[in-house]
Structures are given as C-alpha cells and as structure tokens.
Amino acid sequence: MLVGKFSGRLLNSLRLLVVSYFGVLLINPGNFFSASTYLSFLATFGLIVFADPVESFLLKLLKHKWSILGDFSASFAAQIMVWPLISGMFGQVSLISLVVNALVLWTVPITTVLGIPALLLPSKFIWMLLFPFCDFFINTVNFFSGSNNASVAWKMSLPMLVFYYAVFLALTIFIIRAKEKHK
C-alpha cells in the first residue's frame, strides 16, 4: 500500500489489496466468514482511495493545515467504509470513534516499528521507549470508551448496504479515472 501511495499509483495499490485479500483467503478459507477480514479490507480500501481526496477537501474548506488533519482524514476515510458494515453486523455505531481514532492514529506507526524489535530482542530499553506510546493509546481509548452515549443503535439493512457500497464503488471508479487523466 505504501509503495502504491508514494508512487502515486492508486490502481496498483488497489490491485495489491485485492491480491492480498485473496492471499488471506487462500491461507485460511475460513476468513471468508470473518468480520475482521472484511473490516480490515474496507478500512484499507478507504485509506487507499479516499484519504487523499478527504484531506484535499478539508484543506480547501479550512484553508489551514492542522497537524491532526492527515490523521483525521485517514480516520474518516477508513470509517466511511466500515461504519455501514459495523452497523449491519452489530446493530450499533460509535459516535466518537472518528475523534478517538484521529487522536491515537499517530501512535500506530511508532508502536509497530518499535514493537517488532521489542518482541524479537530481549531489550528492556526498547520496551521503555514503546511503553509511553502504548500507554497513551490504551488510556485514550479507555477514557472515551467509558463515555455514556458514545454509540447509537443503528442497523443498516442489506439493500441499503449494497446501495451504499455501490455508490462508493462508483466514486472509486471516478477517482481512478480522474487520477489517470492527470498523469
């Protein structure tokens, strides 16, 4: 995904995502029935296709780039793709997930990069570097998860889900064609 994003090749990123999805199914066909597989696919799809257009729109709207704007745009792009499925499967959606995700998203690359060597190397120093980022992430999520009325009951019907994702598929085709024309 990163290679496609930095090379500006949206279509290659999408192809890699689809190949990865089928690779996951090949390794474990049971993932076809897994909610987490679909949520991961849709969130990644949202990041690939919609994060940059959302950020561009917000930059035009706000006329000022805030440091959290990129994280907010990424969170929004992922959320617009997973909220309907979460709604359809679980019958409720979080009202604060967008804000919470934007607040903690910056810690994910740091914890990933530090977490891998922390697991592989017996060094307390790496764990000490990693701890504040994990602690911030966990405490922020726990703080907001205790909020009353943080989620609402809402179950999207199957026909509405199909319509919603068909609209986003059409938007994706439009975005790909627009990017291909600007090359």
C-alpha positions as CSV (number, residue, x, y, z in Angstrom):
1,M,0.0,0.0,0.0
2,L,2.8,2.4,0.9
3,V,4.6,1.8,-2.3
4,G,1.5,2.5,-4.3
5,K,0.7,5.6,-2.3
6,F,4.1,7.2,-2.6
7,S,4.4,6.3,-6.2
8,G,1.0,7.8,-6.8
9,R,-0.4,4.7,-8.4
10,L,-3.8,4.2,-6.9
11,L,-4.7,1.3,-9.2
12,N,-1.6,-0.6,-8.2
13,S,-2.4,-0.2,-4.5
14,L,-6.0,-1.5,-5.1
15,R,-4.7,-4.4,-7.1
16,L,-2.3,-5.3,-4.3
17,L,-5.1,-5.0,-1.7
18,V,-7.3,-7.4,-3.8
19,V,-4.4,-9.9,-4.2
20,S,-3.7,-9.7,-0.5
21,Y,-7.3,-10.4,0.3
22,F,-7.3,-13.5,-1.9
23,G,-4.0,-14.5,-0.4
24,V,-5.6,-14.3,3.1
25,L,-8.4,-16.5,1.8
26,L,-6.0,-18.9,0.3
27,I,-4.1,-19.3,3.5
28,N,-7.3,-19.6,5.6
29,P,-10.6,-20.0,3.7
30,G,-12.4,-19.6,7.0
31,N,-11.6,-15.9,6.8
32,F,-14.3,-15.5,4.1
33,F,-16.8,-15.6,7.0
34,S,-14.7,-13.3,9.3
35,A,-16.0,-9.9,10.1
36,S,-12.4,-8.7,10.8
37,T,-11.3,-9.7,7.3
38,Y,-14.0,-7.5,5.7
39,L,-13.4,-4.7,8.2
40,S,-9.7,-4.7,7.5
41,F,-10.2,-4.8,3.8
42,L,-12.7,-2.0,3.8
43,A,-10.7,0.2,6.1
44,T,-7.6,-0.3,3.9
45,F,-9.7,0.4,0.8
46,G,-10.9,3.6,2.4
47,L,-7.4,4.7,3.2
48,I,-6.1,3.9,-0.3
49,V,-8.9,5.6,-2.2
50,F,-10.5,8.3,-0.1
51,A,-7.8,9.6,2.4
52,D,-6.2,12.0,0.0
53,P,-9.4,13.4,-1.5
54,V,-10.9,13.9,2.0
55,E,-7.7,15.7,3.1
56,S,-7.7,17.9,-0.1
57,F,-11.4,18.8,0.5
58,L,-10.7,19.7,4.2
59,L,-7.7,21.8,3.2
60,K,-9.9,23.8,0.8
61,L,-12.6,24.1,3.4
62,L,-10.4,25.1,6.3
63,K,-7.7,26.9,4.4
64,H,-5.2,25.9,7.0
65,K,-3.4,22.6,7.5
66,W,-3.6,21.5,11.1
67,S,-1.2,18.8,12.3
68,I,-4.0,16.4,13.1
69,L,-5.7,16.9,9.6
70,G,-3.9,13.9,8.0
71,D,-4.9,11.6,10.8
72,F,-8.4,12.9,10.8
73,S,-8.7,12.4,7.0
74,A,-7.3,8.9,7.3
75,S,-9.7,8.0,10.1
76,F,-12.6,9.5,8.2
77,A,-11.7,7.6,5.0
78,A,-11.5,4.3,6.9
79,Q,-14.6,5.0,8.9
80,I,-16.9,5.8,5.9
81,M,-16.1,2.3,4.6
82,V,-16.5,0.4,7.8
83,W,-19.4,2.2,9.6
84,P,-22.2,0.6,7.4
85,L,-20.8,-2.9,7.8
86,I,-20.4,-2.4,11.6
87,S,-24.0,-1.1,11.6
88,G,-25.3,-4.0,9.6
89,M,-23.4,-6.7,11.6
90,F,-23.6,-5.4,15.1
91,G,-26.6,-3.0,15.1
92,Q,-24.7,0.0,16.5
93,V,-22.0,2.5,15.6
94,S,-19.7,4.7,17.6
95,L,-20.3,8.4,17.5
96,I,-16.8,9.2,18.9
97,S,-14.7,6.7,17.0
98,L,-13.7,9.3,14.4
99,V,-12.3,11.7,17.0
100,V,-10.7,8.9,19.1
101,N,-9.0,7.3,16.0
102,A,-7.6,10.7,15.0
103,L,-6.2,11.2,18.5
104,V,-4.4,7.9,18.6
105,L,-3.6,7.1,15.0
106,W,-0.2,8.8,15.2
107,T,1.0,6.2,17.7
108,V,0.3,3.2,15.5
109,P,3.4,3.5,13.2
110,I,5.6,4.2,16.2
111,T,4.3,1.2,18.2
112,T,4.6,-1.0,15.1
113,V,8.2,0.0,14.3
114,L,9.3,-0.3,17.9
115,G,7.1,-3.3,18.7
116,I,8.7,-5.7,16.2
117,P,12.2,-5.4,17.6
118,A,10.8,-5.3,21.2
119,L,9.3,-8.8,20.5
120,L,12.4,-10.1,18.8
121,L,15.1,-8.6,21.0
122,P,15.4,-9.1,24.8
123,S,16.0,-5.4,25.5
124,K,14.2,-3.5,28.2
125,F,15.3,-0.3,26.6
126,I,13.1,-0.8,23.5
127,W,10.1,-1.7,25.8
128,M,10.8,1.5,27.8
129,L,10.7,3.5,24.5
130,L,7.5,1.7,23.4
131,F,5.6,2.0,26.7
132,P,4.5,5.7,26.6
133,F,3.0,5.3,23.2
134,C,1.1,2.1,24.1
135,D,0.1,3.7,27.4
136,F,-1.3,6.8,25.6
137,F,-3.2,4.7,23.1
138,I,-4.8,2.5,25.8
139,N,-5.6,5.3,28.2
140,T,-7.1,7.4,25.5
141,V,-9.3,4.6,24.2
142,N,-10.3,3.5,27.7
143,F,-11.2,7.1,28.6
144,F,-13.5,7.6,25.7
145,S,-15.0,4.1,25.9
146,G,-16.4,5.0,29.3
147,S,-18.4,7.8,27.8
148,N,-22.2,7.5,28.0
149,N,-24.0,7.8,24.7
150,A,-20.7,7.1,22.8
151,S,-22.6,4.8,20.4
152,V,-26.1,4.6,18.9
153,A,-28.2,1.7,17.9
154,W,-28.4,1.7,14.1
155,K,-28.8,-1.3,11.8
156,M,-28.3,-0.7,8.1
157,S,-30.4,-3.1,6.0
158,L,-28.8,-5.3,3.4
159,P,-30.3,-3.5,0.4
160,M,-29.1,-0.2,1.9
161,L,-25.6,-1.7,2.5
162,V,-25.5,-2.8,-1.2
163,F,-26.6,0.6,-2.4
164,Y,-24.0,2.4,-0.1
165,Y,-21.1,0.3,-1.3
166,A,-22.2,0.6,-4.9
167,V,-22.1,4.4,-4.6
168,F,-18.6,4.1,-3.2
169,L,-17.6,1.7,-5.9
170,A,-18.8,4.3,-8.5
171,L,-16.8,7.0,-6.6
172,T,-13.7,4.9,-6.7
173,I,-14.0,4.4,-10.5
174,F,-14.5,8.2,-10.8
175,I,-11.4,8.9,-8.7
176,I,-9.2,6.4,-10.5
177,R,-10.2,7.8,-13.9
178,A,-9.6,11.4,-12.7
179,K,-6.1,10.4,-11.4
180,E,-5.3,8.6,-14.7
181,K,-6.3,11.7,-16.7
182,H,-4.0,13.9,-14.6
183,K,-0.9,11.8,-15.3
